[in-house]
Structures are given as structure tokens and as C-alpha cells.
Amino acid sequence: MTARQPISNLEGLVSRQWDEDIVPQLVEYVRIPAKSPHFDPRWREHGHIDAAVRQAHDWVKRQAVRGMVLEVIRLEGRTPVIFFDIPASGATASSKSVVLYGHLDKQPEMTGWREGLGPWIPVIEEGRLYGRGGADDGYAVFAALSAIAALDAEGIARPRCVGLIETCEESGSYDLPEYLNVLAPRMGDVGLVIALDSGAGNYDQLWATTSLRGLVNGTLRVDVLTEGVHSGDAGGVVPSSFRIARALLDRIDDSRTGVVKPREFACEVPADRLAQASEAARILGDTLWKRFPWASCCDDASTRVFAEPLTKDPVELILNRTWRAALAVTGADGLPALESAGNVQRPRTSLKLSLRLPPLIDAEGAARAMKKLLEDDPPYSAVVDFRHDSAATGWNAPSTAPWLAQALDQASTTLFGKPAAYVGEGGTIPFMSMLNAKFPSAQLLVTGVLGPKSNAHGPNEFIDIAYAKKITAATAMVIAAMA
């Protein structure tokens, strides 16, 4: 984009559309319990994913974007995708195309929402829209079209824009490869992929994601008995299934430090990522750990002591959450609720495991290694089974082209008064490694609105509306820069 082009009006156009049109749409989107298929196996019968697709499709169809081809594509047995194709505009438009990605499926409800809030209850408070999915990632399709429409309204040249909005991302995007095989030939010569499904270190500048961790999700089950027995009779004779499970998890991570031990789940951190982590740490400092809702050990504010992070070194915190493996137990079965927990030695324990992987580790290989580590030579010859539900390989961004780096800095400086910043993210977007493999010469921009305390996947998730407006305008500016 040249200095002569009317970029100053883009933010105003985007802001008005958000206020008048997009925010009301996101309010309605939050109400739809469009849980991803992994969390709602009867999604076809329930119809919530279809309702979210229908809402987004109908809104996109109403946008005054010349020449747009819009489709809802449904491959047999797969979750649907929205696909749009908008021809280039302007005499200086690039012959390459831009792919814009987002998703409409959501994480499950989760407990702990504060009073008055809930996953399907949209509430606007202090410029934030609370509810499941607005930030992760329902806003993306609306932001993408708003960016394109603003460019066209100002007569700013832009390349061909292709949109792919899926509904399986929170389940590991297992349907996406089939759609890519079908749709990639229709996407043209892809020069840039923009994924609006990531995080931000703060709300003060534009953040570009440089890497994403991989993920293995699965269930560990330990069986010792065929039925529960009196704990007084069995205690000291029958080993606890929970204790066995705990011992097995120690094969993965150290229960005292949280450090994941096996070499299969580690890789060397590239030098450029170390440098970026150092710069991001300088910008973010203690906010890297202070942004989390730490529990305190007492109610007296004058003597309150809070739980602490694994380390307070900001560089180490960034590397821990972006380039090192981490294990979490996200669910359990076989444990009765407290009010019905009698003196019974339970026959089995099942734990839902989530192992985040460094970006360069092959997830399928990690899943096989995890199964072997957990199942081999079980304590007390217990029956141990580990089955992974999904395995998604992470992503390390290719080198940023000079034109893109310049466009990001220009957009961030114009909108925030600060240059763009770069950092890896601890989450997983399976789409990125798939697209990287499908279009190896394309530039990839991963950004998003998930800033501090936005709490995607957890209670009290929100989208910061003012920041989302600026991310939308920045998207427009980057698209125009490729023209």
C-alpha cells in the first residue's frame, strides 16, 4: 500500500460495521451451542453447527462485495465448510491470491463462569463481549469480509481473496485435509494465508504468531478390579488405580516440576525464535504470568499469598509455553462425585490427557511413543490402556518476507502507534501445518484477538471489541500491501 492510498478511512469504516452489524451478529453467534464434533458426537442431529454455518453464510451473502462466489460445501460424512471466492480488484492487483481462514465450531461449556455469564449467554461489559466462541473463532469470518469490503469501499487495490471457514478445528481439523484436497486447486496461486485464530501478547499492538505447538489428546485407563470393594478390606492389599495412574504420568512429566522428560517430546529451539522470545519478554515482562487468575491461600487481603508460576523469568515462560512440551490432565472418569464417594476401593481410573508438543515434533510419532511409555511394564500388572483421540503436528512459520514485515509494522504503527511484535503461541491450529505443506511458497500470517485474560476454552471467555476492530483494519492493510 502506498502513502497516496486512502488508508486513514479503513479503521473508521471497519469500526462502524463492527458497531452496527458485526457485534449484533456475534451476540447471536454466542447463543448457538455449536460444540465441535469431538464434544458433541450427535452434532448432525442437534443442528447447532449447521445453525452457525447458516448464520455466517447468510451474513456473508448480504455483503456488498462485487463478484463473490459463496458456497457451503459438504463432503460425505464430514462437517461443513464455508468457501468464498472474491476476484481481485484494482489495476495494480497481484496475480496471487490470499486465503483467509477461520472456524465456527466451539469448545464445550466448562465450569466456573462468574455470576451472570455463561457459555451461551452473550453479555457486553466494558467493551468486551463475553461468551463461548466469539474470540475463538467466530469473529474471523465477519472480520475477513469487513476488511475486504472496507478496501473496496475506498477503491484500494487488492488481490483475489479466498475464504475457508471450517467447523472441525476444535476437534483437531480431522475433516480439513479432505476439503483441502478438493478446494486447493480452486484457490489459485496462493501468496498469503491469513489465519485469524491466534493470540496477542497485549492489546497495545499487532502480534504475529511465529510458531504453534502440536497436541496429542487421549485417554489413559487403569483397571485393577472388576468392581469396587470395601476400602477397609482391600486397603493394603489391592493397589490404588489412581496411584498407578499417577506413577504412569511420572513417566511423561516430573510431578514436582512439570518438566516433560522423554526426548521424543523435545526439539532444539531455532536461534531466530530464541531472539524473538527475548524481545517479546522485554515487551511483556511480568504480564506473562500475572495475567492468569491465580488462587490465593487466605481471605485476608493484607496477608494474601498467591500461587506462583513455574518460573518468573519471562524468556523461560515464553519458551515453556511455545517450544517445550507440557502435560495436562483435563478430565477424569471413575471417580464419583464427593457427595457420593463412599469408603470404596475403586476398580479403575480414567484420565483425559492433553500433551502439548514443540512445533517441530511429529504428532503421530509422539502419540505412538506416548502409548508405549504408558502401557509398557505396568505397575502391579494392572490393565493399562492409552488411546489417543487426536494428534496434530505443530507449526513453525517460514521466514517473513520483507514486504510482509513492512506491512505488519505499518499497520501496527498506523493503528496502535507501535510496531508489530512477534511471539510463538502454545495452542494448536492444525490448519497451519496443512496449509504450509499444501502451499510451501506462500507467506503465512497468524494473528488474532486472544489477548490477556480472554480465556479461550475456559470460563468467562471474551472478545475485546476495540482490539478486534483494529485487527480487522490491520488485516485489510496487509491484504492491500500484497496488491
N, C-alpha and C positions, 0 to 999 in steps of 0.2 A: 504494500500500500504506500503510495507516495504522499508527501505532505500536502499536495494540492487536493487530494480527495477529501470529501466532507466527513471525516471520521467523528467529528465532535457531536454530530447528531445521533450517532448509533446508540450511545448509552441512554439518551432520552427516549428514543423510540422503543428500545428494549424495556426500559423501566415502565413506560406507560402500558405496554402489552402485558407485562407481569401483573401490574396492579389491576388492570381492567379485565383480563382474560385468563392468564395462566394461574394465578393464585386461586381463583374460584374453581378451576379445573383440578388443581392439586387437592383442594379441600374434598372434592367428590372422590378423587382417586384414593385418598387415605381411607375413606369409608369402605372401600372394597377389600375384603379379606383374601386377596389374591396370593395365597401362600404357594410357594414353589412346590412342584410335584413331589419332591422328597418329603415334604412336610404335610402334603395333602394328596395321598395316592389316588383319591377319588375326585381329583380336580375336574375331570370332564363332567362328572355328574353334578358337582356343586356349581360349576359355571362361573366361578369368580375370576379365573384367569381370562376367560372369554369376555367377561364384562369389562375388565381393564383394557383388553385389546380393543374392544368395540368403542369404548370411550375415547381412547387415544386416536384410533383410526378416524372417528367421526370429527374430532377436533382438527386433525391434520387436513382432512378433506376440505374443511371450511377455510383454510388459509389461502390468501390471495397470492399464490406462488405460481407463476406462469409456467406451463408445460410439465407440471409434476405428474408423474405416473405413480399411483399409490395402490398397494395390494396388501391383503392379509393372505399369507401363504401357509398352507397346512399340509405337511408331508404326512403320509400314513403313519399313525401311531406316535406322532411327535407333537410336542407343544407348538403352538402357532408363533409366527414372527410377522412383524410389520416391515414391509420393504417399500421404500420410496426412492424415486429416481428423478432428479431435477436437472435439466440441462444447464450448461454453462451460460453465463450472462456477461456481456461486455466484449468489446473488440480485443482487449488485452488478456482475455481469459486463458488460463493454462489448458493444455490438452489433456492433462492428467485429472483424475477425479479424487474427491475427498470422501472417505467413508466415515459416517457418524454413527456411533454405537451407543446403545443403552439397553435397559431391560425393565420389564414391568412386573415380574414376579417378586415376591416378598419373603422375608424371613418370618418365622412364627411369632406368636404373641409376646412371649417372655413375661415373667412376673416382675413386680417392683415398680410399676408405673405410679407416679405420685397422684394424690387425690385430684380428680377432675380430668385426668389424662388417661388415655388408653390407646392401644394399637390402632383401633378403627374409629377413634374419636378425634376428628380434626379440631385443634384448638390453636388460634393465633394469639400469641402473647409476646409482647416486647419485640416485635418484628420477626418472630420465629413461628413457623408452622410445625406443630407437634403432631406426631402420628407415624405409623409404620409406612416406610417406603417412599415418602416424599423426597428425601435426600438420597435414598439408596433403592431405586434409582429412577423413580417415576418422573422426576423433573426433566430427565435427559431429552426425551422426545420433544417436549414443549420448548426447551431451550434451543435445540438444534433448529427447529423450524423458525423460531423467533429470530435467531441470528441470521438465517438466510433471508427472511422477509425484510429485516432491517437493512441489509446490504442492498437488496433490490429496490427498496423504497428510496434509498439515497443514490441509486444509479451507480453503485460501486461494482466494478468488475469482480467476478468470482468464478471459480472453476465449477465443473459438474459436481453435484453433491448427491451422494447415495446414502440412504439411511437403513440400518439394520437394527431393529428393536426386538430382542428375544424375550422369552418367558420361562427360561430354564436356568438362568445364571446362578441363582442361589442354591441350585442342586448340582452345580458343577458344570453347567452348559453341556450336558451329555448329548443333547439333540443338535447342538450347533454345528458339529462337523458335517453332518448330512446337508444342512442348509447352506453351508459354505461351498460344498461341492456343487450344489445346484446353482447358487447365486453368484459365485465368484466370476464366472465368465460374463455375467451381466454388469459387473462393477467397473469395467473398463481398465485403463492403465492407472492403477491406484498410486497416487503420490503421497497421500497423507491419510492416516487413520486418527480420528479423534474419539476417545472414549471418555465420556463424562460420568465416570463411575468410581472416582477415587477420592483421596483425602486432601486436606490442606493443613499445613503446619500452623497457620494462624489465619485471621480474616483480614490481614493487612496488605496482602499482595497475592499475585498469581503464583500458584505452585504447580510444578510439573513433576509427575511421578517418574522416577528413573528405573525402578525395579519393583517387582511384586513377588511375594513369597508363594511357593506352592503349598499344597494341602493334601493330607490323607485323612479322611474321615472313616471311622469304623467302630465296630462294637466288639469289646473283649468280654467273653463269658467264661466264668469259672464255676464248674459243678463239682460238689463234694458229696452230697447226699441226693437221694431221690425225693425226699420230703423233709420238712422241718422237724426237729426233735427238741425235747426239753434241754435247755442250756445247762441246767444243773446236772443232768445225766451225762450230756455229751462233752461239757467243758473240760478240757484237758485230755480228751481222747480224740475228738474229731477236730481237725484243723479248720479254722475260720476261712470261709471262701473269700471274705473281704481281705483278710491278712494275706492270702495267697495272691489276690489281685494286686494288692499294694506292693508285694515283693516283685511281681512281674513288671509293674510300672517302673520299678527301680532299675530294670534292665534298659529302659529308654532314657529316663532322666533321673538326676540326683535329687532325692526328695528334700535334701537340705538346701540346695542352691537353685534347683530348677534347670541346671545345665544339662542339655541333651548330650549323651556320651558317645553313642556309636558313630564311627567315622562315616558310615553310609549316609548320615544325615547332615554332613558338613561339607563346605567348599571354601576355597580361598576367596576373599573379598577383593575384587578388582581395585587397582590403585585409584582410578577416577571416582569410584564410589566412596572410597575412604576420604578423598578430598571433599566430595560433596557432603558427606556426613559431617565433616568438621565444620564446613561453612553453615550448614543447617543448624548444627549445635550452637554455633555462635549467635545465630538469629533467635533461636527458640529458648535456649538456656533451661532454666528450671521448669518452664511451662511444659516440658516434655513429660514430667511426672506429676506436676501439680494439677494438671487438667483432669485427673481421674478422681472419682468420688471415694476417697479413702475413708475407711471406718475409723472411728476414734474409740479409745479404750475406756472413756468415762464421760459423764454428762456435765461436769463442771468445766465451763469454758476457760477458766483461768488456769487449769492444770491439764487441759486436754492433751493427750498424746495420740498421734495418728500412726496407723500402719505405714510402713515405709516401702519404697520400691527396692528392687534387687540391687540397684546402684543409683547414685545420683550424678554420675559422670554423664553429661549429655551426649558425648560421642558414643560411649558404650551403650547408652539407652537406644540411640538410633540404630546402631549395628545389631543390638539384641532383637529389635522389632522388625528388622528388614533383611538381614543377611545371616541370621542364626536361627536354628530350629527351636521350636517351643512346643511343649505338650500341654494340653488342657483336657480335663475331664468335664464334659459338657452335659452329661446326663447319667442317670443310673436307673437300674431296674433290679427287682429282687429285694429291695429294702422297703418295708411297709412304712406308712406314714407314722409319725411319732405317737399319735394318739392310739394307734392300734398295734404298736410294737410291743409284743409280749416277751417273756423270757424264753425265747426260742432260738436255737442254733439254726440259722437259715441254710437251706440246701445249696443256694447258688447266689452269685453276684454278677451282674452285667453292668459294664461301664461304657458309655459313649466317649470315644477318644477323638481328639482333633489335634493332629500333629502338623504344625506349620513348618514348611521346608524352605531352605535357602533357594534363591531364584534359579540356580544352575543345577539343582538336583532333579533327576528324572523321578516323577511321582509314582509311576507304576513300579519301578525298581524299588523305591522306598517302601511301597506297600508290601511287596514280597519280603523285603528284609524285616519289616515290622512284624509280619506274620510269623516268620521263622524265630525271631527273637522272643516273641511272646509264647509261642506254642512249644518250642523245644524243651525237653527235660523239665516238665512242670513240677513244682514242689509237691511232695506227698502223692505223686502220681495222679493229681487231680485232672479232671477232664477240662482242658482249656481250648477255647476256640476263638480266633480273631478273624473277622470278616470285614473287609473294607467296603464301604458304600460308594465312595468316590475317591478318585486320585487325580489331582490337577497339578500339572507342572507349572512352576513359576515363570517369570519373565524378566529379562534384563534388556533395557532399551538399547537400540543401536545408537551410535554416535549422533548427536543432534547436528543437523545441517546448519551452516551459518545463517541462512535465510530464516530458518525456524527460530533459532536462538534470538536473532534480532527482532523477529515478530513478537516473541513472548515478552522480551524486555520492553518493547514499545507499547504493547497492550497493557502490561502491568504498570508501567510508568504513567501512561495516559490515565488509567482508571484509578490507581492507588497512590501514585507519586513515589513508588518504589519499584526496583527491578524485580523480575521474576526470580523465584527460588526453586531449588531442586532437592528432592529427597526421595528415598525409597519408601514403599508402603508395606505394611505387614500382612495385608489382606491378599486375596487371590481373585484375579479376573481371568478365568481360563481362556476367554476370547482373545486375549492379547498374544499369548504364545501361538494360538491357532492362526491368527492373522499375520503374525511375524513370519510363520512358516509359509503361509499362502502368498504373501506379498513381501518377499525379503528385501526389496529395494525401496519400500515405502518408508517415509518418516512416520513415527508414532507419537502422538501426544495424548498422554493420560493425565487427566486433571479431574477436579470435582469440588463438591461443596461440603465434604465431610470434615469440617474443622473441629477445633477443640470442643468437647462436651456434646457434640451432635449425636453420639452414641448409637450409631447404626447397629442393628441386630439386637440391641438391648432395650431396656425401658427408657421412656422419655426421649426417644429419637426425635430430632427436629431438623428442619432446613432453615438456615438463616437467609431470609428473603433478600435482603440488601446485597449480601455476598453472591447469591445466585444470579441476581441481575448483572453484576459485574462479570461473573464467569460467562454468562451468555454473551455479553458485549465483547469480552475478550475472544470468545470463540469466533464471533463474526470477524474480528480484526485479523485473526490468524488465517481464517479461510481466505479473506481478501488478499493477504500477503502472498499466498500461493499463486494468485492470478498473474 
